Structure formats: C-alpha cells, structure tokens
Amino acid sequence: MTIEHQFNMLVREIRKECVGNGPREITTRFAGSWAISEMKGNLTNIEKFMIESREGHQMVHEARTTLVKRIYEDSAKVKKLEELVRAKLVSIYADINIDLDIAMTVYVFDKDIKVN
C-alpha cells in the first residue's frame, strides 16, 4: 500500500470522526515537504440544503474551512499524520469550493516526505 493511499485513508478517518462523514474521494500528492489533498464529495445533505441560500453558502464555506483547521489542533490526530510521513506538521492551508464540492488541504511538514 502506497504512502499516498495510507495518507488518504487516515485523512478520511479523521474527517469522518470529526465531521460525521468523510470525503467520497481523496487524491493526495506529495511535493517536497507538502502533502496536497484534493477531496471530492465533502458536503452533508444538510449542508447541501443550506447552500441554496447566499447566507447558507457563506456559512458552510466558513464553517468548513475553520473546522478543518481546528481538527488539526488535536495533537493525537496530528501525531498520526506525523508518524505516517515521519515529519513534523508545521502548517495547514484549507479551502473548499462549495459549488463544486471540492476541498483542498495543503499540509506543510518540516522536511521532504519520502514516497518510496
């Protein structure tokens, strides 16, 4: 099993635990010290209903981007990622395109990730 696949499984597990459902599809690429994860199928049925209004759209976007950053304030979750890639997590950048239901998270580690 590749490190990308293991990373995807771990991200899905963490998101499912914290949000109630994980992304339908995750693709992760490693570039130096970055892990770049693209996630499709993130929104819950309630969120899909909420985004029908402009206010709901903004609320879901803000909640999703804030929530992702908060998830990784939990040292136990961070430790799992760090053990897998054998590097310390330095920063996270997250955004979601609500209309396309595609989220991107960039995990920045303190050293290059070995993929072989």
N, C-alpha and C positions, 0 to 999 in steps of 0.2 A: 504494500500500500504506500503510495507516494506521500510526501510531507504535505503537498497541496491538499490531497484528499483528507488526510488526518486533520489538517487545519480547518477545512470546510466543515467536517463533522463536529469539531469542537465549537466552532462559531455557531453552528445550528443548534447544538445542545445548549449553549449559553443563552442564545436569543429565545429559544423555546421556554427555558426555565424562567426568564425574566419578563417576556412579553406575552407568553401564552401560546404562541406559535412561532416556528422558525421560518426562514425563507424557504420557498419552494425549490429554488435553485441557487447554488453558490458557485462562483468561479473565483479562485484565488491565484494570483501571480506574484512571484517573489522577484523583486528588483533591488539588488543590493540589500540594504537594511530595511526595506519596505515590504510589507505584505499588503497587497491591494486586492480587496474582496468586493466583487460585484454580486449583489443579491437581488433576485427577482422573486416576486410573489410574497411580499412582506406584509401587506395590509390585512387586517382582520375584517370580517364582514361589517362590524360596527364602524370601523374607520372608513370603509368604502362608502357607507351610508353618509357619514359625517362630511366627507369631502365634496358632496353635492352642493354645499353652500360655500361661499367665499370664506366666511369666518371659520367654518369647519376645516376647509382646506389648509388654511394658515395654522390652525390649532394642531392638526395632525402632523403637519410638517415640523412645527416647533417641538412638539412632544417627541416625535421620533428622533430628531437629531439630538435633543437634550438627553433623552433616555439612553441612547447608545453610549454617549459619553459617561453617563452615570453608571451604567452596567460595569464599565471597566475601572470604576473606583473601588470595586470589591477585590481585595488583594488575593483571595482564593481563586477567583476567575483569571486574574492576570497571571498568577503563578502557573496555572495550567498551560496558558499560551507560551509563557517564557520557557517552561520545561520542554515543550514540544520543539520550539525553534532554537533552544539553547542560547537565548539572548534576552536582555532586559528591555521591557517595553518602556519607551521614552514618551511617546505621544500618540494621540489618536485624532484623526480628522474624519468626520462623518457628514454625509448629506443624503437626501432622498429626493427623487423626482416622484412626487405623489401621483401625477397624471399617468406616468409610465409604470409606476410601482417597481422602481428600480432604485436600490440604495447602493451607495459606495462607501466603504470604510477603508481608510489607509492606516495601517498600524506601523508605527515607526519604532524600530528597535535600535539598540546601541551598537550593533555590529551586523555585518552581512549575514544573511541566512543561507546556510548550506542546504542545497536541494538534492544532493545525491547521497 
